[in-house]
Amino acid sequence: MSEQERAELPAPGWDPVTTGYWKAAGQGRLVVQRCTACGAHRWPPAWACYACQSTDWEWDEVPGTGTVFTYTWADQRPDMSTPIYNISVIELDGTKGEPVRIMTQVLDVDKDTLRCDLPVEVTFVPFDDEVAVPMFRPRVDSSLRGVR
């Protein structure tokens, strides 16, 4: 991602429910909330558990792999110099409870290669010295690695 593209990203939200997520990403770790009462993982971050309504939670590191659940392409651009990009929902591996799905972007794919069920792995795009944005790429074992 170019410096110009990074500058166009919105700043991450800083609040008690999301700060740990952004800081972990800045350290190269993908975390999601886990209820300490029942063990269910959840996304998006929230004050209470969807399963048991407990307000006790912690950040839990997950493997950073998953599959594309759904996606769309942002064809409308602010100007023609901005490339089209995808908005993807990734279902993460290694979570407990309801499937954890996060909205992000899959890098290194085009309209012909991005598909549902594509195996992906996390990569971290630096936002500043402290924070990174988790995005995904086709998994190393995927035949689409490096396709643009």
C-alpha positions in Angstrom: 0.0 0.0 0.0 1.4 3.4 -1.0 1.9 6.3 1.4 -0.9 8.2 -0.4 -3.3 5.2 0.0 -2.4 4.9 3.6 -3.0 8.6 4.2 -6.6 8.2 2.8 -7.4 5.6 5.4 -9.6 6.8 8.3 -7.9 6.9 11.7 -8.8 3.9 13.9 -11.3 4.5 16.6 -9.9 5.0 20.1 -12.2 3.9 22.8 -11.9 1.4 25.6 -13.6 -1.4 23.6 -11.3 -1.1 20.5 -7.9 0.2 21.6 -6.5 -3.2 22.4 -7.4 -4.5 18.9 -5.5 -1.6 17.2 -2.5 -1.8 19.4 -2.2 -5.6 19.1 -2.4 -5.2 15.3 0.5 -2.7 15.6 2.5 -5.5 17.2 1.6 -7.9 14.4 -1.0 -9.8 16.4 -4.7 -10.4 15.4 -7.0 -10.4 18.5 -10.7 -10.6 19.1 -12.7 -10.3 22.2 -13.3 -13.5 24.3 -15.9 -13.6 27.1 -14.1 -14.8 30.2 -17.4 -16.2 31.6 -18.4 -18.5 28.7 -15.4 -18.5 26.4 -17.3 -17.2 23.3 -15.3 -15.1 20.9 -17.1 -12.1 19.4 -16.8 -9.4 16.7 -17.4 -6.6 16.5 -16.1 -5.6 20.0 -18.9 -4.9 22.5 -19.3 -4.4 26.2 -21.4 -7.5 26.8 -21.3 -11.1 25.5 -24.0 -12.0 23.0 -24.2 -15.6 24.5 -24.3 -15.0 28.2 -24.5 -11.2 28.6 -21.4 -11.1 30.8 -19.4 -7.9 30.8 -16.2 -9.7 31.6 -13.9 -10.1 28.6 -10.3 -10.1 27.4 -8.4 -9.9 24.1 -7.5 -13.3 22.7 -5.0 -13.9 19.9 -6.3 -15.9 17.0 -4.3 -17.7 14.3 -4.9 -15.0 11.6 -6.2 -17.4 9.0 -9.7 -17.8 7.6 -11.8 -17.8 4.5 -13.6 -15.1 2.5 -17.2 -15.3 3.6 -18.5 -12.6 1.2 -17.2 -9.5 -0.7 -18.0 -6.7 -3.0 -15.9 -4.3 -5.1 -15.8 -0.5 -4.6 -16.0 0.5 -8.2 -17.0 4.1 -7.4 -13.8 6.0 -6.7 -13.2 9.6 -5.6 -11.0 10.0 -8.7 -9.7 7.8 -11.4 -6.2 7.6 -9.9 -7.6 5.7 -6.9 -7.6 1.9 -7.7 -10.8 -0.1 -7.2 -10.7 -2.2 -4.1 -12.7 -4.9 -2.4 -14.6 -4.9 0.8 -14.5 -8.4 2.2 -15.8 -10.3 5.2 -13.5 -12.9 6.5 -14.6 -15.8 8.7 -11.8 -16.4 11.1 -10.4 -19.8 12.0 -9.8 -20.9 15.6 -12.7 -19.1 17.3 -15.4 -20.5 19.7 -19.1 -19.7 19.7 -20.8 -18.1 16.7 -18.5 -17.7 13.7 -16.3 -14.6 14.0 -16.4 -12.5 10.8 -14.5 -9.3 10.3 -14.8 -6.7 7.6 -11.5 -5.9 5.9 -9.8 -6.0 2.5 -8.1 -8.8 0.7 -4.9 -7.6 -1.0 -3.1 -9.1 -4.0 -6.4 -10.3 -5.8 -8.4 -8.9 -8.6 -12.0 -9.4 -9.7 -11.2 -12.7 -11.5 -9.4 -14.3 -8.5 -11.3 -13.1 -5.4 -14.0 -15.6 -4.5 -16.0 -16.9 -1.5 -14.2 -19.6 0.5 -10.8 -18.4 -0.7 -8.3 -19.3 2.1 -6.6 -16.1 3.5 -4.1 -15.1 6.1 -3.7 -11.8 7.9 -1.1 -9.2 7.1 -0.7 -5.9 8.9 -0.6 -2.6 7.1 1.1 0.1 9.3 -1.1 3.1 10.0 1.5 4.9 12.2 4.3 3.9 14.6 1.9 2.3 17.0 -1.1 1.0 15.0 -1.6 -1.2 12.0 -4.7 -2.2 10.1 -5.3 -6.0 9.7 -5.9 -6.9 6.1 -5.7 -10.3 4.4 -3.9 -12.0 1.5 -4.5 -15.4 -0.2 -2.8 -18.0 2.0 0.7 -19.1 1.1 -0.6 -22.5 0.3 -3.2 -21.0 -2.0 -2.5 -21.1 -5.8 -3.6 -17.4 -6.0 -0.6 -16.1 -3.9 0.8 -13.0 -5.6 -2.0 -12.7 -8.2 -2.9 -9.1 -8.8 
